[in-house]
Amino acid sequence: MLKARRMTGAEAGSVSLVRRRGGRRWLEVVSIQNDTARPRRSAVLTSLDAKSISGYVASTGEVVNIADAAEPALGRTHAFDMAADQPGTYRSHSVLCFPFSNLEGEVLGIIQLVNRRTGTEGPILPFAPEHAELIRPIDHVIGRAVERAEMVERIARQNAKLRLQNRELESRRRQVAGLQAQTEDAFLLSIRLLAKAADLHDDDTGNHIQRVNEYSYVLASKLGMPEDFCDEIRYSAQLHDVGKMSVDAAVLKKRGKLTETERIEMDRHPEYGYQILRQSPRLGMAAEIALCHHEKWDGTGYPNRLKGDEIPIAARIVQVADVYDALRDSRPYKKDFDHDHARRVILSGDDRLDAAGHFDPRIAAVFAANHADFDRIWRELHD
């Protein structure tokens, strides 16, 4: 605008931009210059119609050059009348008003120049026809600049909106993560309580289920199983004997040798455990372990006499962990053994256990290479 004023000798001028909201459009004054008076910040919005010079130029895209704009019907000129001493009064003045547009020819705003003078004290002169041609290139320069500025502004608004959405999403993610963590904690607590409830129906085995969890995690990790598998077996292993909850308590607590009928009932606890756990997708591995942890590598185990790789690997892992802990722990029917004795039984067997037929050889080899971890876990979690 300053450039246009200097080129034409205008004493005042204003820049207005076309604003949009839905289908509505209007002009808003964004800059005013006046060498003779201080502009008042009022009445800065103008409709895009023929009721004002600026509205007419913005709505038609035509250049308006008026030598004497004293008649109220011609409408107000922002740069002049907003500086007038008496609001709403009109004085004789000349006006040159031209639009600036984008590449598609859409009017983005207008520049209004008021009162051409040859000097500060000189008379008000009309703008010459050549002035309209002189300032025509400004249309293209300002139009491109405003278009870029509007684009930058839209991008800035969009970025601000995206940042706000990202903050809201992050807040929601944190809330969801918190709820997931609470849900996971509740899930793991439920599993621990379920395992403890099963223990109450069995001999007092103290921290047996916790130790079996940790032994199983070590074996799974050393076998190179995926991290998700290792995490899952760490909480699933403790449910291996959950089926004992369904076994007659008199059978579980019996001190002497079981009868044939009682042994059949006891040997059904893997199937009972499977029926308890199979309903939950999250407990799929636990259900397999409960059902198969008494199967043997040579096919002589129970309840289904599975053989070799027919036995789920999670059950084969827990089998080694469970036997090791049972050997270390004292029970009403046996004394406790030290680590070296338990290690020898798992690797070489004894008069009651055929190691070669009992365990997966690959898992037994991993146990042999990492047996010290088992002893450490036993000592850390010993009752």
Secondary structure, 3 states (H helix, E strand, C coil): CHHHHHHHCEEEEEEEEEEEECCEEEEEEEEEEECCCCCCCCCCEEECCCCCHHHHHHHHCCCEEECCCCCHHHCCCHHHHCCCCCCCCCCCCCEEEEEEECCCCCEEEEEEEEEECCCCCCCCECCCHHHHHHCHHHHHHHHHHHHHHHHHHHHHHHHHHHHHHHHHHHHHHHHHHHHHHHHHHHHHHHHHHHHHHHHHCCCCCCCHHHHHHHHHHHHHHHCCCCHHHHHHHHHHHHHCCHHHHHCCHHHHHCCCCCCHHHHHHHCCHHHHHHHHHCCCHHHHHHHHHHHHCCCCCCCCCCCCCCCHHHCCHHHHHHHHHHHHHHHHCCECCECCCCHHHHHHHHHHCCCCCCHHHHCCHHHHHHHHHHHHHHHHHHHHCCC
